[in-house]
Amino acid sequence: MASCAVEGGCPSDYLGIAIAIIAMIVLLSRFLVPFWVHKVPRSKGSGFWIPAIQVFASFNLLLSIVMSVDFLAFKKQYWWQSCYLWAVWLEGPLGFGLLLSCRIAQAFQLYNIFVKQRLPPVRSYIFLPVILFPWFAGAAFVHVKKPLNDRCHMGTHWVIPIVCLHTLYVATLVGFTWAIRHVEFRFHELRELWQGILISASSIGIWLSSFILNEIHDDISWLQVASRFLLLITASILVQVFFSISTSEPLLSQISLRKREPEEFETMGRALGIPDSGLLLQREPYPVIHPDEPLDKLLLNKRFRQSFMAFADRCLAGESVHFYDEVKELSKIPLDDPVRRIYMARHIIQKYINAGGAMEVNISHRARQEILNTDNLAHPDLFKNAVNELLHLMKMNLAKDYWSSMFFIKFKEETQLRSGGQELEQVTDCDFFPRLSSVQGYDDPFHQEHLAKGSSRNTRDLDQRIAKNSE
């Protein structure tokens, strides 16, 4: 025991390493399963990169503890076993510091979006290096002073500044979390931030205790082995708790070991509980359709909007109609419910307004900046100018082609039959299933191509039934 306590390689050491490896495997599974198994499309913003950085920081933290606290018995000493490489740089700014900074960045986003009701003034890829700067400065200072001994331990007079640095970041996270405590989040973001604070504070306490025990009771072998085992187990738990649902992409199926959520959570509108979101109800009336009718008036009817959306998707130009549809969903949320309005508005901005979004719409720079620089994400007219611009584009382009398309012919025939009191027969190859706008918003032109082929074959049958009804 005395030998392995100093040189490493005790049975408990290898048990701790095995637990840390399992923790990393579970962590990678939680990160990759949604993309490999459930085919969740990867977001381009912080919703993907912050969890990815957390995985990287978790790996650095666990590996640095194993290498710096004598878990493995090395017969020779190599340059890459330097305490300053593992205990100072990887465990500090690139490990625990990076984990805390990611959570602070997420809390900073939530504070700006739900308290200030505006988008964060600083992007995450700028905010994260700035918040990490004190860690790198501290690591550089320790590297220059070189206070570590051959067992990667430093003197007790270094404990206070090191603990103060850790506590400063936990206090910053507590400050942002306390500022958003009154917000009624719908996706457990606040609960996860408090969990991160509790675990990080507990980890600092355990690490401080382990450090003191290692320094003061260096001659007690079992205490040396037990303290470093406890240190690695605590770190393994820490990385699991810190890697939770990304607060940038709040849908529950984004980062999770669970299977895809039920169908009612396939769209942001359903996740937020917007009435009849994405559903085409039987009671929805069939409008009187005429090419001379204003397009903005026709689009108010959901049946026409779904037909027009299917045509736009077939033309690979459905972004504008999907945007209009989701803005209509936003208008169903009451003005006295700003939290849900902000959720929906932020989703629309990420999907349609941000450069490189999944379905970025073609609007002017002025209208785009007006949305991105808004000081009220819950404002009822936030997307008004963008909608007007897109309506003008649709009138000039899509609308003209729609009136001569098979989509309009079929929709007009259905309208005539319904208005005449006749129910359409259930013919499998001519049923029309309107394409719902999903959170990720991918077009499916192949389904619409099949529809167009089927429609040309069934138009004659529908005409015969219409003629028979008129007689």
Secondary structure, DSSP 8 states (H G I E B T S, - for coil): -HHHHHH---HHHHHHHHHHHHHHHHHHHHHHHHHHTS-----SSHHHHHHHHHHHHHHHHHHHHHHHTT-S--SS--GGG-HIIIIIIITIIIIIHHHHHHHHHHHHHHIIIIIS-S--SS-HHHHHHHHHHHHHHHHHHHHHH----TTS---GGGHHHHHHHHHHHHHHHHHHHHHTTTS--SSSHHHHHHHHHHHHHHHHHHHHHHHHHHHHTTT-HHHHHHHHHHHHHHHHHHHHHHS-S-TTS--TTSS-SS----GGGSSHHHHTT-TTTT---TTS------TTS-HHHHTTSHHHHHHHHHHHHHTT--HHHHHHHHHHHHHTS-TT-HHHHHHHHHHHIIIIISTT-TT-----HHHHHHHHT-S-TT-TTTTHHHHHHHHHHHHHTHHHHHTTSHHHHHHHHHHHHHHTT------GGG--------SS----HHHHHHHHHHHHHHHHHHHHHHHHHH-
